[in-house]
């Protein structure tokens, strides 16, 4: 209440986490650390999942994602918003993953790159079968060419549209469809025994 008995109306100020990506990107471009933190919190988990599935080592994934976030922080002032922020971040991530893959020799270590949340009601036999299926899928994914694996993960796991994947990969929607078709066909062939 004011001195005259009238209520004071305060304007609604949304929290940073309620702001759309475009606004957060503009604020982060002006060096708003809190806005950039929201971007990292919002998109970091998906970027991490993608990177881990491609690199298959947690330490490499953490290093890669740190490099992606440094590149994003430095690049945000030049970000024009022609593509969605998520698309731009995935493009940075794909480029950084490629750099990491070029720098290291192929790994023969066992990986746990795909995991599912198994409901508690599964019996041990079902859990073992699910683990075996995931291992088979993981092996089949590792055998795919990098472009097909990347496209499959972006569409099937991260849920990106063909148009977004085409923007990220600097290619056409038809090329994305073709890569995805070949990846699905190859995976279907390799996993035929699991039907």
KOLDO-609838 format. One line per field, with one value per residue (C-alpha): x, y, z. Coordinates in Angstrom, 2 decimals. Each point is the difference from the previous one (the first is absolute). Example, Ala and Ser with C-alpha at 12.3 -4.5 7.8 and 13.67 -1.06 7.14 Angstrom:
BEGIN
x <- (12.30 1.37);
y <- (-4.50 3.44);
z <- (7.80 -0.66);
This chain:
BEGIN
x <- (0.00 1.12 -0.44 -3.32 -1.40 0.29 1.61 3.37 0.01 3.36 0.66 0.43 3.62 0.47 2.90 2.83 -1.03 -3.37 1.57 0.14 3.33 0.16 -0.17 2.51 2.38 -0.20 0.62 2.88 1.49 0.11 1.97 -2.85 1.47 -3.33 -1.70 2.81 -0.39 -3.65 1.01 2.49 -2.57 -2.66 2.05 3.00 -1.62 -0.97 3.42 1.63 -2.12 0.87 3.71 0.19 -1.65 2.51 3.15 -0.93 2.22 -1.22 3.27 0.20 -3.66 0.55 3.05 -1.88 -3.02 2.20 1.59 -3.48 -1.14 3.14 -0.60 -3.66 0.93 2.50 -2.30 -3.24 0.78 0.12 -3.07 -2.64 -2.85 -0.47 -0.34 -1.38 2.48 -0.33 0.91 3.02 1.17 -0.32 2.04 2.75 -0.21 0.23 3.06 1.68 -0.84 1.61 3.12 0.16 -0.52 2.78 2.43 -0.32 0.58 -3.01 -0.89 -0.52 -1.26 -3.47 -2.51 -3.35 -1.07 -3.64 -1.94 -3.65 -1.95 -1.32 -3.18 0.44 -2.49 2.37 1.27 3.73 -0.42 -1.75 2.66 2.75 -1.77 -0.41 3.70 0.96 -2.23 1.53 3.49 -0.96 -1.49 3.09 2.29 -2.19 0.06 3.80 0.22 -2.01 1.87 0.35 -2.50 -2.68 0.57 -0.13 -3.19 -1.68 0.83 -1.18 -3.34 -0.81 1.49 0.03 -3.24 1.25 -1.89 1.50 0.23 1.94 2.37 0.51 0.87 2.36 1.73 0.04 -1.82 -3.44 -3.08 0.16 3.58 -1.14 -2.83 2.45 2.50 -2.77 -1.45 3.40 0.66 -3.39 0.44 3.47 -1.14 -3.01 2.27 2.52 -2.72 -2.13 0.48 -1.63 -3.44);
y <- (0.00 3.52 2.91 0.82 -3.47 -1.15 -3.35 0.03 -2.01 -1.43 -0.98 -3.69 -0.82 -3.50 -2.06 -0.64 -3.63 1.16 2.02 -1.38 -1.02 3.05 2.38 -2.03 -0.03 3.79 0.46 -2.49 1.76 3.11 -2.10 -0.81 -3.02 -0.96 -0.14 -2.16 -2.26 -0.54 -0.85 -2.55 -1.47 -0.15 -1.47 -1.56 -3.38 -0.63 1.13 -2.28 -3.02 0.52 0.52 -3.02 -2.25 1.14 0.04 -2.82 1.24 2.23 1.90 0.72 1.03 2.39 1.52 0.28 1.64 2.46 0.97 0.34 2.32 2.12 0.24 0.88 2.72 1.48 -0.38 1.35 3.64 -1.05 -2.28 1.57 -2.33 -1.23 -3.49 -0.98 0.23 -3.77 -0.63 2.30 -1.72 -3.43 1.24 1.12 -3.36 -2.03 1.94 -0.48 -3.73 -0.34 1.71 -2.39 -3.04 1.10 0.51 -3.37 -3.55 -2.32 -1.50 -3.66 0.60 -1.27 2.80 0.65 2.73 -0.93 -0.50 -0.49 0.44 -3.46 -0.06 -1.62 -2.74 -1.60 -3.35 -0.76 -1.86 2.97 2.35 -2.20 -0.10 3.79 0.43 -2.40 1.85 3.33 -1.44 -1.29 3.39 1.77 -2.25 0.51 3.78 0.01 -1.82 2.69 2.70 3.12 2.04 -2.71 -0.55 3.73 0.45 -3.01 1.24 3.56 -1.15 -3.15 0.77 3.81 0.45 2.69 0.65 -0.80 3.74 0.60 -2.87 1.34 3.43 -1.51 -2.21 2.66 -2.25 -0.47 -1.61 -2.63 -0.85 -0.38 -2.28 -2.08 -0.30 -0.89 -2.58 -1.65 0.07 -1.55 -2.66 -0.87 -0.17 -2.10 -2.45 -0.18 -0.45 -2.45 -2.73 2.19 0.14);
z <- (0.00 -0.71 2.34 -1.61 0.57 -3.61 -0.77 -1.68 -3.19 -0.85 -3.59 -0.72 -0.75 -1.41 1.25 -2.43 -0.36 -1.38 -2.80 -3.55 -1.51 -2.27 2.97 1.99 -2.98 -0.33 3.72 0.01 -3.03 2.19 2.53 2.38 1.82 1.56 -3.41 -1.33 3.03 -0.90 -3.58 1.33 2.39 -2.70 -2.86 1.72 0.75 -3.65 -1.22 2.57 -1.05 -3.65 0.72 2.26 -2.56 -2.58 2.17 2.40 2.84 2.80 0.36 -3.74 0.04 2.89 -1.70 -3.30 1.61 1.85 -3.33 -1.52 2.78 -0.30 -3.76 0.62 2.52 -2.43 -3.00 1.45 -0.85 -3.67 0.25 -2.26 0.81 -3.57 1.49 3.37 2.87 0.53 -3.64 0.25 3.21 -1.62 -2.98 2.39 1.77 -3.20 -1.11 3.37 0.03 -3.43 1.33 2.94 -2.23 -2.35 2.89 1.64 -1.18 -0.26 3.34 0.71 3.53 0.88 0.07 1.62 -2.38 -0.15 3.17 0.68 3.16 0.65 2.04 3.41 -0.85 -2.56 1.08 -0.22 -3.31 -1.60 1.35 -1.45 -3.38 0.02 0.83 -2.80 -2.46 0.98 -0.43 -3.45 -0.93 1.30 -2.08 -3.07 0.48 0.31 -3.34 -1.80 -1.90 2.13 -2.04 0.25 3.72 0.66 -2.03 1.65 3.50 -0.72 -1.46 1.96 3.41 0.22 -1.95 -2.36 -3.21 -3.40 -0.66 3.22 -0.75 -3.53 1.45 2.54 -2.55 -2.74 -2.43 -1.52 1.51 -2.74 1.01 3.62 -1.11 -2.01 2.86 2.43 -2.40 -0.47 3.76 0.79 -2.69 1.25 3.63 -0.98 -1.82 2.85 2.62 -1.98 2.60 2.66 -1.60);
